[in-house]
Structure formats: C-alpha cells, structure tokens
Amino acid sequence: MRFYTVAVLLLFLVVGGCSKHFTNQPLPNQAPETFLTLVPDSTLRSTTSQQHLHWWGVDPDGFIKGYNISFDSLHWTFTTSNDSVIGLKLNSNDTTYKLFVAAIDDQGLIDPKPASLRYPIHNSPPVISFVFQSDVPDTTFPVATFQWNASDIDGNETIVGFYYVLDDTTNFANWKYLSNDINRVTLFKSDGLVEGAHVFYLRTRDVAGAYSQTIRMPLDTAKMWYVKEPKSDFLIVDDYKTVDAAASFYNQIFDTLMNGRFKVKDVWDIKDGWTETNRGRYMPALVTPTFTESIKLFKYILWYCDGNPQMDVAQSSLPAFKAAGGKIIFVTGFPQFPPDARGFGDFAPIDNVEPSSFKNFLFAKDSLVAVTDQTYPTLYRDANSTGYTFPRGLLPKGNARIIYHMGKSPQWATRDTIPIIMGVKDADQPSIVMLSILLHRFGGNPNGGIPNNVPVFLRKVFYDEFGVR
C-alpha cells in the first residue's frame, strides 16, 4: 500500500514537470477597455449641439497612453485628453450622431471593441432682440436705424444670417437677407421709407433652417412709426428747452424772410423730453448714422440752442453735414459752468470759449457790433424782463473770420482793448456761422419798438454768405 502511494505521487510529479508553462513566464499583452459617458446621470436624452464628452480607458497589464476618436468608425483622430467640448453640426432640426472611442495602451494595442454612444441632437432655434433703448422715435425723416442682438444656445456660429422686411411679412420675396456678421441696418427712402406709417420686422435663422421668433419695431404691437419726407431744403433744429417765445420768433421770421424762401420748412425738436441722462423723444438712438444721415437730406440748417447745447450731437453730425456741402447757422448760449467746449472746434472755427462769463447779466440795448463787414447789422438785446445770464465770448481759431464782438459798455470797459468775440465764420464763403448768443433775445431796437435787426442778419448770412436764392 505504501509503495502504491509513492508510485502515484512520482507519476504526478513527472507529468506535472513536463508542462511548457512556468509561473514566472509573462502573459501576452491584453487589450485595454474603453468607457464613454454622455451626461453626468448617464441617461440618453436629446440635447444641444455643444457637447462636453467624457471617456476613459482601463488596461489590466499596463497604462493608457491615448485614445482614437471617430464619428463614423472609419476616420479616426488621436488624442491624449479624457474629454472635449465638441460642436456637433446641425444638418436638420433633429440630428443623431454616434461617437466611437478606442483606448490605446502603452504597447500601442487598441481596444478592438471601441466604446460607442448615440447622441440625438435637438436643435434649438436662435433668439433675437432689439438693443435696449434703441426704439425708433414715433416720427422720423426717411432714415431709420435698427440694431439687435442675437444668440443661439447651440453656438452663435450656427446663426447663418438675418432677414428683415418693411410692413408686409406675408410675401417671402420681400424679406431682405443680411449676413451673420451684421447687427444693424439703416434704411432710407430707396429702401421703402416713404411718407406714411411703417413697421420694421426682423428674424434670424440657423444652419438647421430654424427661424427665431419675428420681432418688430415699434415694440408696441398696436403702434407704427410715421415717416415724413422733407418739405424743402431748409431745416430748423430746435435744441432749446426753455419755455419762451423762441420757436414762434423763428417761425414768424422765416415765413417772410427773402420773400418767403423759407416759409416751407421742417422743424426738428431734439430737446423735447430731453434730460441730462436721456435723449429727446424725437432723437434716434444713434447719432451716427441716423441723425447725421437725416440732416444731410437738407442743404441749410438753423440750429438754435439754449444754455445747454447738445454738444455731442452737433460734434458727431455737423462735420459730415458740412462735408456734404451743407450750410449752418449755429447760435447758442452757455451755462454758468459750461462743460469743456473744445468739441465745438470739430465743426466751428473756434478752439474754445472764454473760461468765464464777462458779465453775469446783459441788459436791454447791450449790443453785438460788426467787426469788419459793416453790412452785418448791429444786434441789440431785447427789453424782455426775463434775465439774460452768463454771456461768454469765443476763442476763435487762427483762420476764423470774426463777424461780431460786444459793443462797448461801462460794464466791461476793461475789455475795450481786447474785444469780446461773439460771432465767427469759417471762411470768406463760409459753411458755418456761429454766434454765442440766444439770437431771439437780440431782436431789440435801440429806440424801442420794431423793426429788429435779426431778419437783416439772417438775410445777410443766407443770401450773401450761403448764396441762397
């Protein structure tokens, strides 16, 4: 019995010793395994075209050195990253993509069974809105600018363009296309802004063909805005907020001036509703191009201001108006502590205004007298009991032609040798004449009563200087 047991044990050892495998021999390289996630909760669902994708690999006998990624299992891209934000192109309103990821181990062995996952993409339509406080005024000349913001949750680059139309949205052929790098458009009479009521409609479209909601201007769906075409080549810009007789003063004069040459005119009140923080209710949101292009519809402007001229508006628009051949009479007062007035130099032949007023008040019969051209009439302050405060002289540029200075007075006798300049023009045949007075307050007469000399002054400028016939 003992021999039998020993014999069996020897036979087992012999057979076991004939095996070709030893415990210290390395095993063949094993392929890595790849894992892929869609969203943190791992639930397959429709989503947007911008995707944050995550993947990782496990190698039982080494480490992962990178990944091959593909959307068709034929064309692969190598990366060492474990995630990426990928924009999935939208070819229709709903698109399904399939992502393949194969881990690669340190020996270059690729997972033979790549991880894959379907991504159903639901396209979201773009969103569009008008820029805040860019509303069109309720009345304009045939120039109007519309500006907007647009976005798309699928990526703003998926927006292919914008479409707009005036008034009639029912005919697709009427819609005009704008490329996706444009965010505003200015329309003119040639674009359909003729006399009458109008509505501007706008929408945008993405690469999948989805349209945003159509928005309109005016925003109030019960309203339209009115376009009025110029009545003539003459415009009065009313930059005057003080409640007095200024408007009627100018209207009455121009009704008869030069045999009624300016009787037909337009008036643009840019101070109605104006505050220190808000534009007037008839002012467009953009001075350039809207206001500038609007005044360029005219040849001649009388721009009259109170003590707070809208410097930024004049500074932004009048150089272009002059460059287009326009002619301006610009009359303005100043507050007690005016802001930096060097901006006047952008359109008028002055460098600045004097740093302080030469007198707190002007009285009846205080005058402006011509400097060289004596065909300019003397202008006298009126006898109105309302005070005229803080008059201020001009500091002309070297090439300016001086028209007026203050007449001599005991009130500023110290300035007899240094005249107080109150009126200038920019050339012998000027494009602008500027007075630093409230012109309607200089309709006085040294002997009382009428006539006053303002009509003579205006005729001198328009007829002789501007060549109006």
C-alpha positions as CSV (number, residue, x, y, z in Angstrom):
1,M,0.0,0.0,0.0
2,R,2.8,2.5,0.8
3,F,4.6,1.7,-2.5
4,Y,1.4,2.3,-4.4
5,T,1.0,5.7,-2.8
6,V,4.6,6.7,-3.5
7,A,4.4,5.5,-7.1
8,V,1.3,7.5,-7.8
9,L,3.0,10.6,-6.3
10,L,6.1,10.2,-8.5
11,L,3.9,9.8,-11.6
12,F,2.1,13.1,-10.8
13,L,5.4,14.9,-10.4
14,V,6.7,13.6,-13.7
15,V,3.6,14.5,-15.6
16,G,3.5,18.0,-13.9
17,G,7.1,18.6,-14.6
18,C,6.6,18.1,-18.4
19,S,4.4,21.3,-18.7
20,K,5.7,24.1,-21.1
21,H,4.4,26.9,-18.8
22,F,6.2,28.2,-15.8
23,T,4.8,30.6,-13.2
24,N,7.3,33.3,-13.9
25,Q,6.7,33.5,-17.7
26,P,4.9,36.8,-18.8
27,L,1.4,36.6,-20.2
28,P,0.5,38.1,-23.7
29,N,-0.4,41.8,-23.8
30,Q,-4.1,42.3,-23.1
31,A,-6.2,44.9,-24.9
32,P,-7.4,47.9,-23.0
33,E,-11.1,48.5,-22.4
34,T,-12.8,51.9,-23.1
35,F,-15.7,53.6,-21.4
36,L,-17.8,56.6,-22.6
37,T,-20.3,58.9,-20.9
38,L,-23.0,61.1,-22.3
39,V,-24.1,63.2,-19.4
40,P,-23.4,63.0,-15.7
41,D,-26.5,61.0,-15.0
42,S,-25.7,58.6,-17.9
43,T,-29.2,58.9,-19.3
44,L,-29.5,59.0,-23.0
45,R,-31.6,62.1,-23.9
46,S,-31.9,64.8,-26.6
47,T,-29.6,67.7,-26.1
48,T,-28.0,70.6,-27.8
49,S,-25.2,70.6,-30.4
50,Q,-22.5,71.8,-28.0
51,Q,-21.4,68.7,-26.1
52,H,-19.0,68.1,-23.3
53,L,-17.9,64.5,-23.8
54,H,-16.1,62.3,-21.3
55,W,-14.2,59.0,-21.8
56,W,-11.6,56.9,-20.1
57,G,-9.8,53.5,-20.5
58,V,-8.6,50.6,-18.3
59,D,-5.6,48.5,-19.2
60,P,-5.2,45.3,-17.0
61,D,-1.5,45.0,-17.7
62,G,-0.2,48.5,-18.4
63,F,-1.4,52.0,-18.8
64,I,-3.4,54.1,-21.3
65,K,-1.4,56.4,-23.5
66,G,-4.2,57.9,-25.6
67,Y,-7.5,57.4,-27.5
68,N,-8.7,57.2,-31.0
69,I,-12.0,59.1,-31.6
70,S,-14.3,58.8,-34.6
71,F,-17.9,59.7,-35.6
72,D,-18.1,57.1,-38.4
73,S,-15.7,54.3,-37.2
74,L,-13.7,54.8,-40.4
75,H,-11.8,58.1,-39.8
76,W,-10.0,58.4,-36.5
77,T,-8.3,61.2,-34.6
78,F,-5.8,60.6,-31.8
79,T,-5.9,62.5,-28.5
80,T,-4.4,62.2,-25.1
81,S,-7.3,64.0,-23.5
82,N,-10.1,62.4,-21.5
83,D,-12.8,64.9,-22.5
84,S,-13.6,67.5,-25.1
85,V,-16.3,70.1,-25.9
86,I,-17.4,69.3,-29.4
87,G,-19.7,71.2,-31.7
88,L,-21.9,68.8,-33.5
89,K,-23.0,70.2,-36.8
90,L,-26.8,70.5,-37.2
91,N,-28.0,69.4,-40.6
92,S,-31.7,69.5,-39.7
93,N,-33.9,70.3,-36.8
94,D,-33.0,66.9,-35.2
95,T,-29.8,65.0,-35.9
96,T,-28.3,61.8,-34.4
97,Y,-24.5,61.4,-34.1
98,K,-22.6,58.2,-32.9
99,L,-19.3,58.6,-31.2
100,F,-16.7,55.9,-31.1
101,V,-13.7,56.0,-28.7
102,A,-11.0,53.3,-28.5
103,A,-8.3,53.3,-25.8
104,I,-4.7,52.7,-26.8
105,D,-2.3,51.1,-24.2
106,D,1.4,51.7,-23.7
107,Q,2.2,48.9,-26.1
108,G,0.1,50.5,-28.9
109,L,-2.6,47.9,-28.6
110,I,-6.0,49.4,-29.5
111,D,-9.3,48.3,-27.9
112,P,-10.8,46.0,-30.6
113,K,-14.3,46.9,-29.3
114,P,-14.4,50.7,-29.1
115,A,-17.0,52.2,-26.8
116,S,-19.8,53.9,-28.7
117,L,-22.8,56.0,-27.8
118,R,-25.6,57.7,-29.8
119,Y,-26.2,61.4,-29.4
120,P,-29.6,62.5,-30.5
121,I,-29.2,66.3,-31.1
122,H,-32.3,68.5,-30.8
123,N,-31.8,71.9,-32.5
124,S,-32.8,75.0,-30.5
125,P,-33.9,78.0,-32.6
126,P,-31.9,81.2,-32.3
127,V,-33.1,84.1,-30.2
128,I,-33.1,87.8,-31.3
129,S,-34.0,91.1,-29.7
130,F,-33.5,94.8,-30.4
131,V,-30.7,96.5,-28.5
132,F,-32.1,98.1,-25.2
133,Q,-33.3,101.6,-25.7
134,S,-32.9,101.6,-29.4
135,D,-36.6,102.2,-30.1
136,V,-37.4,104.2,-33.2
137,P,-39.0,107.6,-32.5
138,D,-42.7,107.8,-33.3
139,T,-41.8,110.2,-36.2
140,T,-38.7,110.3,-38.4
141,F,-37.4,111.5,-41.7
142,P,-36.8,108.7,-44.3
143,V,-33.8,107.4,-42.4
144,A,-34.1,104.8,-39.6
145,T,-31.6,102.5,-38.0
146,F,-32.3,99.2,-36.3
147,Q,-29.8,97.3,-34.2
148,W,-30.1,94.0,-32.5
149,N,-28.5,91.2,-30.5
150,A,-28.8,87.5,-31.5
151,S,-27.7,84.3,-29.8
152,D,-28.1,80.6,-30.2
153,I,-27.8,78.0,-27.4
154,D,-26.3,75.7,-30.0
155,G,-23.5,78.2,-30.6
156,N,-23.7,81.6,-32.1
157,E,-21.7,80.4,-35.0
158,T,-24.7,78.3,-36.1
159,I,-26.5,81.6,-37.0
160,V,-26.3,82.0,-40.7
161,G,-28.0,85.4,-41.2
162,F,-30.8,87.8,-40.6
163,Y,-33.9,88.7,-42.5
164,Y,-35.9,91.9,-42.4
165,V,-38.9,93.4,-44.1
166,L,-40.9,96.6,-44.0
167,D,-44.6,96.4,-43.4
168,D,-45.7,93.2,-45.3
169,T,-44.4,89.9,-43.8
170,T,-46.7,87.7,-46.0
171,N,-44.6,87.7,-49.2
172,F,-41.4,85.8,-48.6
173,A,-39.8,87.5,-51.6
174,N,-40.0,90.8,-49.7
175,W,-37.6,89.7,-47.0
176,K,-34.1,91.0,-47.3
177,Y,-31.0,89.0,-46.2
178,L,-28.1,90.2,-44.1
179,S,-25.0,88.1,-43.2
180,N,-24.4,86.9,-39.7
181,D,-21.7,89.4,-39.0
182,I,-24.1,92.4,-39.2
183,N,-26.1,93.6,-36.2
184,R,-27.7,96.8,-37.5
185,V,-29.2,98.2,-40.7
186,T,-30.0,101.7,-41.8
187,L,-32.9,102.2,-44.2
188,F,-33.6,105.1,-46.5
189,K,-36.3,106.2,-48.9
190,S,-34.8,103.9,-51.5
191,D,-35.5,101.0,-49.1
192,G,-39.2,101.9,-48.8
193,L,-39.2,104.6,-46.2
194,V,-41.7,106.8,-48.0
195,E,-44.2,109.2,-46.4
196,G,-46.5,107.2,-44.2
197,A,-46.8,104.7,-41.3
198,H,-44.4,101.8,-41.2
199,V,-43.3,98.7,-39.2
200,F,-39.9,97.0,-39.3
201,Y,-39.8,93.2,-38.9
202,L,-36.7,91.1,-38.2
203,R,-35.8,87.5,-37.6
204,T,-32.8,85.2,-37.8
205,R,-32.1,81.7,-39.0
206,D,-29.6,78.9,-38.0
207,V,-27.8,76.3,-40.1
208,A,-30.6,73.8,-39.5
209,G,-33.1,76.1,-41.0
210,A,-34.8,77.0,-37.8
211,Y,-36.1,80.6,-37.5
212,S,-36.2,82.8,-34.4
213,Q,-39.4,84.5,-33.5
214,T,-40.1,87.5,-35.6
215,I,-39.7,90.8,-33.7
216,R,-41.0,94.2,-34.7
217,M,-40.2,97.9,-34.3
218,P,-42.1,99.7,-32.8
219,L,-42.1,97.2,-30.0
220,D,-45.7,98.0,-29.1
221,T,-47.8,95.8,-31.5
222,A,-50.5,98.4,-31.6
223,K,-48.2,101.1,-33.0
224,M,-46.5,102.1,-36.2
225,W,-44.0,104.9,-36.7
226,Y,-44.5,107.7,-39.1
227,V,-42.0,108.7,-41.8
228,K,-42.2,112.3,-43.0
229,E,-40.3,113.3,-46.1
230,P,-38.5,116.7,-46.1
231,K,-40.7,119.6,-47.2
232,S,-37.8,121.7,-48.5
233,D,-34.1,122.1,-48.3
234,F,-34.3,124.0,-45.0
235,L,-34.3,122.6,-41.5
236,I,-34.6,124.3,-38.1
237,V,-33.0,122.2,-35.3
238,D,-34.7,123.2,-32.1
239,D,-32.1,122.5,-29.3
240,Y,-34.0,124.7,-26.9
241,K,-35.8,123.5,-23.8
242,T,-36.6,126.9,-22.1
243,V,-40.3,127.7,-22.4
244,D,-40.5,131.1,-24.1
245,A,-41.2,132.6,-27.5
246,A,-38.1,131.3,-29.3
247,A,-40.0,128.9,-31.6
248,S,-42.6,131.4,-32.7
249,F,-39.9,134.0,-33.1
250,Y,-38.1,132.0,-35.7
251,N,-41.2,130.7,-37.4
252,Q,-42.5,134.2,-38.0
253,I,-39.2,135.5,-39.4
254,F,-38.7,132.6,-41.8
255,D,-42.3,132.8,-43.0
256,T,-41.4,136.1,-44.7
257,L,-37.6,136.1,-45.0
258,M,-36.3,136.5,-48.5
259,N,-39.9,136.8,-49.9
260,G,-40.9,133.6,-48.2
261,R,-38.0,131.5,-49.5
262,F,-38.0,129.5,-46.2
263,K,-41.7,129.5,-45.5
264,V,-41.8,125.8,-46.3
265,K,-39.5,124.3,-43.8
266,D,-39.1,121.4,-41.3
267,V,-38.5,121.7,-37.6
268,W,-36.7,119.0,-35.6
269,D,-37.2,119.4,-31.9
270,I,-34.3,117.5,-30.3
271,K,-34.9,118.8,-26.8
272,D,-38.5,117.6,-26.3
273,G,-38.3,115.1,-23.4
274,W,-34.5,115.6,-23.1
275,T,-32.9,115.2,-19.7
276,E,-29.3,115.1,-18.5
277,T,-29.4,111.3,-18.9
278,N,-31.9,110.7,-21.8
279,R,-32.1,111.9,-25.4
280,G,-35.1,113.8,-26.6
281,R,-38.2,111.8,-27.7
282,Y,-37.6,112.6,-31.4
283,M,-33.9,111.8,-31.3
284,P,-32.8,108.4,-32.7
285,A,-30.7,106.1,-30.5
286,L,-27.7,106.6,-32.8
287,V,-26.5,110.0,-33.8
288,T,-24.3,108.3,-36.4
289,P,-25.5,107.3,-38.8
290,T,-29.2,108.1,-38.2
291,F,-29.2,111.7,-37.2
292,T,-26.3,112.6,-39.4
293,E,-27.9,111.0,-42.5
294,S,-31.2,112.7,-41.7
295,I,-29.8,116.2,-41.6
296,K,-27.9,115.5,-44.8
297,L,-31.3,115.4,-46.5
298,F,-31.2,119.2,-46.2
299,K,-28.9,122.0,-47.6
300,Y,-29.4,124.6,-44.9
301,I,-29.8,124.5,-41.1
302,L,-30.6,127.0,-38.4
303,W,-29.6,125.3,-35.2
304,Y,-30.6,127.3,-32.1
305,C,-29.8,126.2,-28.6
306,D,-30.5,127.2,-25.0
307,G,-27.7,127.4,-22.4
308,N,-27.0,123.6,-22.7
309,P,-26.3,122.8,-26.3
310,Q,-26.2,119.1,-27.2
311,M,-22.5,119.2,-27.9
312,D,-22.1,115.5,-28.6
313,V,-24.9,115.5,-31.2
314,A,-23.6,118.6,-33.0
315,Q,-20.0,117.3,-32.8
316,S,-20.9,113.9,-34.2
317,S,-23.1,115.1,-37.1
318,L,-22.2,118.6,-38.3
319,P,-18.7,117.7,-39.7
320,A,-20.3,115.2,-42.1
321,F,-23.1,117.7,-42.9
322,K,-20.6,120.3,-43.9
323,A,-18.5,117.8,-45.9
324,A,-21.7,117.0,-47.9
325,G,-22.0,120.7,-48.8
326,G,-24.4,121.8,-46.1
327,K,-24.5,125.3,-44.5
328,I,-25.3,126.0,-40.9
329,I,-26.1,129.0,-38.7
330,F,-25.4,127.8,-35.1
331,V,-26.5,130.0,-32.2
332,T,-26.1,129.1,-28.6
333,G,-25.9,130.3,-25.0
334,F,-23.8,128.7,-22.3
335,P,-24.5,127.8,-18.7
336,Q,-22.7,129.4,-15.8
337,F,-20.3,126.4,-15.6
338,P,-20.1,125.0,-19.1
339,P,-18.5,121.7,-19.9
340,D,-15.4,121.5,-22.0
341,A,-16.3,123.4,-25.1
342,R,-13.4,122.3,-27.3
343,G,-15.7,120.0,-29.1
344,F,-17.1,122.9,-30.9
345,G,-13.8,123.0,-32.8
346,D,-14.8,119.9,-34.7
347,F,-17.4,121.8,-36.7
348,A,-17.0,125.5,-35.9
349,P,-13.9,127.8,-36.2
350,I,-13.3,128.2,-32.5
351,D,-10.8,126.5,-30.2
352,N,-12.9,127.0,-27.1
353,V,-15.0,129.6,-25.2
354,E,-13.7,132.1,-22.7
355,P,-13.1,130.4,-19.3
356,S,-15.6,132.7,-17.5
357,S,-18.5,134.9,-18.5
358,F,-17.6,138.5,-19.0
359,K,-20.8,139.7,-17.1
360,N,-23.5,137.9,-15.1
361,F,-26.3,139.7,-16.9
362,L,-26.9,141.5,-20.2
363,F,-29.3,144.4,-20.2
364,A,-31.6,145.9,-22.9
365,K,-29.7,147.6,-25.7
366,D,-26.5,145.8,-24.9
367,S,-25.3,145.0,-28.5
368,L,-23.2,143.0,-30.9
369,V,-21.4,145.1,-33.5
370,A,-19.9,144.1,-36.7
371,V,-16.1,143.9,-36.8
372,T,-15.1,144.4,-40.5
373,D,-18.1,143.7,-42.7
374,Q,-20.4,146.6,-41.8
375,T,-23.2,145.1,-43.9
376,Y,-23.8,142.9,-40.8
377,P,-26.4,144.8,-38.7
378,T,-25.9,145.7,-35.1
379,L,-27.9,143.3,-32.9
380,Y,-29.5,144.6,-29.7
381,R,-30.6,142.7,-26.6
382,D,-34.4,142.9,-26.2
383,A,-36.3,144.6,-23.4
384,N,-37.8,141.4,-22.1
385,S,-37.8,141.4,-18.3
386,T,-36.6,137.8,-18.3
387,G,-32.9,137.9,-17.4
388,Y,-30.1,137.1,-19.9
389,T,-27.3,135.5,-17.9
390,F,-23.7,134.4,-18.2
391,P,-22.8,135.6,-21.7
392,R,-19.5,134.2,-22.8
393,G,-17.0,135.1,-25.6
394,L,-15.5,132.9,-28.2
395,L,-11.8,131.9,-28.6
396,P,-11.6,131.7,-32.4
397,K,-9.1,129.6,-34.4
398,G,-6.4,131.4,-36.2
399,N,-8.1,131.1,-39.6
400,A,-11.6,132.2,-38.4
401,R,-13.2,135.3,-39.8
402,I,-14.6,137.4,-36.9
403,I,-18.1,138.8,-37.5
404,Y,-19.2,140.3,-34.2
405,H,-17.9,141.4,-30.9
406,M,-19.7,143.0,-28.0
407,G,-20.3,146.7,-28.3
408,K,-18.6,149.0,-25.8
409,S,-20.1,149.3,-22.4
410,P,-19.1,150.6,-19.0
411,Q,-20.0,147.1,-17.7
412,W,-16.9,145.6,-19.5
413,A,-14.8,148.7,-20.1
414,T,-11.7,146.7,-19.2
415,R,-12.2,144.7,-22.4
416,D,-12.1,147.7,-24.7
417,T,-8.6,146.8,-25.9
418,I,-9.4,143.0,-26.0
419,P,-12.8,142.8,-27.7
420,I,-15.2,140.1,-26.6
421,I,-15.7,138.0,-29.8
422,M,-19.3,136.8,-30.1
423,G,-19.7,135.8,-33.8
424,V,-17.4,134.0,-36.3
425,K,-17.5,132.2,-39.7
426,D,-15.1,129.6,-41.0
427,A,-14.2,131.2,-44.4
428,D,-14.9,134.1,-46.8
429,Q,-17.5,131.8,-48.3
430,P,-18.5,130.0,-45.1
431,S,-20.2,126.7,-44.4
432,I,-20.9,127.8,-40.8
433,V,-21.7,131.0,-39.0
434,M,-21.7,130.7,-35.2
435,L,-23.0,133.2,-32.6
436,S,-22.5,132.7,-28.8
437,I,-25.9,134.4,-28.0
438,L,-29.6,133.4,-27.9
439,L,-30.4,135.1,-31.1
440,H,-34.1,135.6,-30.4
441,R,-33.1,137.6,-27.4
442,F,-31.3,140.1,-29.7
443,G,-34.3,141.2,-31.5
444,G,-34.3,144.6,-29.8
445,N,-34.2,148.1,-31.1
446,P,-32.2,150.9,-29.6
447,N,-35.2,153.2,-30.0
448,G,-37.7,150.7,-28.8
449,G,-40.4,149.1,-30.9
450,I,-39.7,147.5,-34.3
451,P,-38.2,146.6,-36.6
452,N,-35.5,144.4,-35.1
453,N,-32.3,143.5,-37.0
454,V,-32.4,139.7,-36.7
455,P,-34.1,139.3,-40.1
456,V,-31.4,141.5,-41.7
457,F,-28.7,139.4,-40.1
458,L,-30.4,136.1,-41.3
459,R,-30.8,137.5,-44.8
460,K,-27.1,138.6,-44.8
461,V,-26.0,135.1,-43.9
462,F,-28.3,133.1,-46.2
463,Y,-28.2,135.4,-49.2
464,D,-24.7,136.8,-49.2
465,E,-22.7,134.2,-47.3
466,F,-24.5,130.9,-48.3
467,G,-25.7,132.0,-51.7
468,V,-29.3,131.0,-51.2
469,R,-31.7,132.2,-53.9
